[in-house]
Amino acid sequence: MTPKIELHLHLEGAAPPAFIRSMAKQKKLDLSGLFNEDGSYRFTDFWNFIKVYEAAVTTLQSPEDFYRLTLAVLEESAKSGVIYTETFLAPDFCGNRDLSAWREYLHAIEEAAAKAEADFGITMRGIVTSVRHFGPDKARQTALCAAETAGRFVVGFGLAGDEKIGKPKDFLYAFDMAREAGLRLTAHAGEWGGPESVRDAINDLRVERIGHGARAIEDMALVEEIAERGIVLELCPGSNVALGIFPTFRQHPIGEMFNRGVKVTISTDDPPFFHTTMAREYEMLHRAFDWDDGVFDKIARTSLDAAFCDADTKSRILKKLEAAHD
């Protein structure tokens, strides 16, 4: 299987539905309204998805829960050939942004990541992520958690959540805190907000990667600027199609952006919600654009170059990529 690198994966959003149902049963929580008859997550649109997501997270109440979650998520990713993943971690859901509690949760996540690397051959690094619709003040608390635990495992800081609430500049203080701690920066933009959302995230927060960014295609001058400046887009085609932002994979702008020299990467976002995997993303993009192994190899190299991990980790992952072509 082609080795893959994923840069945009929400840890809680990657929880298999069966895992969440099991956790709910153990804790005697009634989450029956969250699932379809086939057991999959039930939601109607992006904003309802956020509610379902946050309800599912209520089953995760301890570091041990996040240990089990991390192991389950990484095992699933490894089945699709993912050898390196950067995963969004939210202190909002790990001890309510309390630094002492966050350290305990993070330790459990790191332990699970180490076991997954040993068992499944997948390497994980964390991007601490603030939730936009929780507001700038809570983002500052999240940034403190990130800054105090920055290092080999926590390598980045980001912003996710409802893009229609507030402006990127509202979160500048939090991003400056993370930047001063040496963390690399990314922000969700250009998913539900238009191209101006992408431009604001780049200019106001000075990020080097954009989570999603697909709607930059509505402003070709912005697309050219992104290509010229080497801004990396963490594109999630399956997520965008599932949520109705684009009707089909063929109509997703990843193909045109790639052809115009934009540094595009491929990710699943919240895979079980959107009925996707990294293997499915590759298959659907092959069908849509007739991409071959050469294109996917180039995108994997772009993804590794854009990864926030240290040079030693990159070197180790590069050897795995190269070994696949021997």
Summary of the structure (lengths in Angstrom):
residues: 326
radius of gyration: 18.3
end to end distance: 13.5
largest distance: 53.2
contacts: 1164
relative contact order: 0.13
helix: 54%
strand: 16%
